[in-house]
Amino acid sequence: MATKFGMVVGQMIPAEAFDDEVSASLVPLGCFIAQSDCLVCGDPAYVDAGVNLSPVQPGMWHAYAVKCDFGLFDSNNRISDLIVCHAGAVPLCDLSIGKIDALPWETTELVCGVDSGMAGFYCRETIPGGVGREWFEDWYGRVCSITDGSDLSGITGDVHGPVGAVSSAGWGDGAYGIAVMLSPDTKEAVALRLSFIDRSNGVKDVSCVPESPPSVTYSPMPKAGTPMHHPKDGNSMDESDLGVPASGA
């Protein structure tokens, strides 16, 4: 089944199929720093076998999830979309689902296979190499606790392992299309999107739109792939300290 953002096979169910009103909200997840030009998209259970996405613009990336409430049809909320965008590419003031949908997304033939019910985007340089996987059990357990939480999504990396953004995958396992937004100047990817549920009709946006861009803190200078959390932590940061272009630059 094709969607407006890419090819999706398996679990794609249009929102208009439900009798109850379906509401959606935009959930800011936090930030992470990519210090290489490659992000990996994949199931966290097979993170070292994900899809390499390159070139992407290095620097600070913000992550968002779109969480849908299907009312009486389903007692659980579901993530319809996982989005990551470079801090210098997308205006973060008053960001909404509608504004994200209106970005110049390009359909790709790339597909993220999901077998664990979860998917994410990760900094390539933070995926441990070699044959040893001693890190995996603790990291994967942390990912599961993130996707079992109230937001069903979040930032990985507070334990050793790949850093990025992860979420539950809509209705579950399947193959989901990856959409991209490219910089008109450098042709690098500056936004990436996984869509698990077709929201093209019948979904009401109930997001609480922030009045200003989210800010984050990390000091001293973070190492490659260091996760940085959402302003609910009560911190702030000057992007210039990271060598990342300020929004709108």
N, C-alpha and C positions, 0 to 999 in steps of 0.2 A: 504494500500500500504506500503510495507516495503522499508526502505532506508538503506544506508550503516551504519547509526548511530543509527537506532532505528525504532520503529513502529510509523507511522504517519497516521492518518486517516483524510480524508476530503479534505484539501486545498493543498495537495502536488502536485505540477505541475513541471515536470522536465524541466530544462532550455532548453534542446534540442528541446522542442516543439515549440520554437519561431523562426521565420525566421530571425529577426535581431540579431546581435551579442549582447550577454548579458555580461556586465562587472560587476565586483564585487570589492569592496574595503573594507579593514579592518579598522574599526573605533575604536580607543581606547576611552573608556568611562570614565575611572577613577578607583578609588579604594574604598574599604570599609573594615572595620575590623569586623571579626566574632569572638566573644569571647566565643561562645559555640561550640559544635560539631554538630550543626544542621543548615542546610539551608532549606528554604521552597521554592518550585517551584510552581507557580500558577498564575492565572489571578488576577491582582490587584483589580478587582471588588469584588473578593471573597478571599482576601489574607489570611484570617484566616481559610480558608478551603482548603488550598493548600496541596501539597504532601510534607511530611517531608522527608528530605534526611539526613541520619545519619548512620555512623559517617563521618563527614567531618573534615578536619584539621583546627583547629582554627588559627587565624592570619589574615594577610593582603591578600586580594583577589583582583585581577585585573579583569576588565570586558571589553569585546570587542563585537562588533557587526559586522556582514558581511552585507554590504549594496549593493544591486544589482540594476543596471539600465537596464531595459528591452526595452529601445529605444522607437520606435514608437508604440509598442504594448501597453504600459502603460505609462502615463505621470508622474506617481509617482514612486519614488524609493521604494524598498521593502527590509525589513530585512529578510535575509534567515536564519541567525543563531545568537543566543545569547550565548556567552561563558563567563564563569567565571573560573579563575584559581588561585590557591594559589601562592603567590609570590615566595615561595621557591621551587616550583615544576616544573615550566616551564621557560626555558631560554627566557628572554624578549628582548634580543638583536636581531635585524633583524627579529623580529617575522612577519610572513606572513600568509596568508590564507592557503597556501600549508603546512607550518610547523604545523599549528593547525590541518589541516586535517590528517596529518601523525602521530599525537599523538596516543598512544595505547588506543583508545576509546573502551569501552565495551557496547554492547547493553543491555538495561534493558527492563523490561516489564512495567515500570512506564510511565504514560501518564499525560501530563499537559493539562487539558481542558481549552479552551479559548472561552469566550463568549463576551468579550468587545473589541476584536481585539488587545489585549495587553497581555504580559506575562512577568514574571521576576523571579529572584532568590532573596530571602530576608533572613536576619539574624533572626532566630527564636526568639532570646531573645529580639528583638526590636518590635515584634508584640504585641501591647497592649492587655493585658488580661482583664477579667471581661466582664460585660454586656454592659458597656457604649461604644459608638462609636462616641463620640464628635469629636475625632481626624480625623475621616474618610473623611469628606467632603473636608477639606483643603488638606489633603494628596493626595486623589484621584484626586483632581483638579490639583495639582502639577504634578502628574504622567501623566495626559492627556496633560499638556503643554509640558512635556518632549518628549512624543512620537509624538506630533504635530510639534516639532522642526525640524531643517534641518537634524539632525542625526537620527531622529526617535527613539532615544534610549538615555539612560543616567543613572546617579546615583540618587537614591532616598534618602531622609532623611534630606533635608535642611528645611523641616517642620516636626513637630512631627508626627511620624508614622514609619512603617517598613523601614529599611535601606537595600539597595541592588542595583541591576541593573535591569532595565526594558526596554522593547522595544515593538514596534508594532510587530504584529505576521504575517509576510508574507502577504498572500492574505486575512487574516482575521480569522474568527472563525474556530475552529476545535479541534482536539485532537492530540497533538504533543508528540513524544517520547523524553525521557530524556536519554542522554548518559553520561557515567561516566568514568573518568580515576582514577585509584586507585594507591596509594603509594605502591610500592613493599615491603616496610619494615613494614609499620603500617597497611596497608589495608584500610586506610582512603581515602575518596574521596578527590582528590587534583585538579580536574578540572571537570566541568559540562557543558553540552551543550544541548540547545534546537535547533532543526533544523526545520524550517518552509517551506523551499523550497529546492528541490533536485537539488544540483549543480554538480552532478556527471559527467555531460557532458555539454559542450557548454558554459561555463562561463569563461571569461577572467579576471584574477586578475589584477586590475589597482591600487592596494594599493600603497601608499607612505610609504615605509618600513622605520621605524626609525633606525637611526644608533646606538642608545644606548637605554637601558631600560628606560621607563618613571619613573620619580620620583615625589613624592608628599610631601606635608608638612602638619603637624598638630602639634601644640604645644599650651598648655601643653599636657600631656598624655590624649588621647581621651577616652571618655566614651564608654561603650559597644555599638557597632554598629555605631560609629561615621563615617559619610561619609567623604571621602577625594577625592579631585578632581585632574584632569589630569594636567600635567605640563604646559598646556596652561595658567594656572593661574600664572605661573612664579615662582613656589616654588619648594623646594626640601626637602627631608627628609632622615635621616639615619634609615634604617629598624631596626637596633639594638636598637633604642630608643623605639621600640614598643614591644620588646620581640619576634619578628618574625624572623625565620631563614632567613638569607640572601640567595639570589638566588644562587643555586648551592651548598648550605651547606648540 
